[in-house]
Amino acid sequence: MNLKLVFRIYAGFGAFFAIATLLSPEAMLDSYGMTYTKQIGTILQFMVMVQTMLFVVVWQLPTWLGDNLAKAGTTFILVSLLPVVVNILHVVTDTLPATGMWFVENGFWVAFAGLFYFYSKKSA
């Protein structure tokens, strides 16, 4: 595995979850203990659009940066940990419960942060 592959896998996960959210928003929300409404469906469409823009850029970063990819890798350590901070805030403030999906999602983010760290240092 190398840093380029980590970026591509990260983009692939983004694409997978964006498609899953569009195909079954009710199931996605239910896994977080939330109820789907028409209004939330509209917000989800905008969220998926932004997520799609991000994963397209992430997919292209290895091509654009080439040998300088490690510079973006260190930034993506923080980018990967931002959702963990927000998720913890949601649980601490009792906004969302710490469901099984909460732990799985945070596990993915922490794993990606670790991969970005390890392979950014290895590439430098």
Secondary structure, DSSP 8 states (H G I E B T S, - for coil): --HHHHHHHHHHHHHHHHHHHHH-HHHHHHTTT----HHHHHHHHHHHHHHHHHHHHHHHHHHHHGGGHHHHHHHHHHHHHHHHHHHHHHHHTTSS---HHHHHHHHHHHHHHHHHHHHHHHH-
